[in-house]
């Protein structure tokens, strides 16, 4: 049986708070503003490793995927396993399922 969309959708407002506490030290949500990591503006639907003004690791520059909600879920829960070897991201992952869904819902609003 499939879950209703409301049961699986994250809360973007709560995801903004997760971003601030978990991601904002290294990532910006402003278009064209990179930090240690690339800007996450427009991340959902973008091919991995393709932001032109960021120096990606070889692992992400050559990654054969597009950032979908499912791919973000896997990556943000275990970055090193998804882009291994060689990711520069020094984050071990977000293991709180609710926060992860909220964060992805927030990232999906950044267009």
Buried (B, 14 or more C-beta within 10 A) or exposed (E): EEEEEEEEBBBBEBBBBBBEEBBBEBBBBEEEEBBEBBBBBBBBEBEBBBBEEBEBBEBBBEBEBEBBBEBBBBBBBBBBEBBEEEBBBEBEBBEEEEBBBBBBBBBBEBE
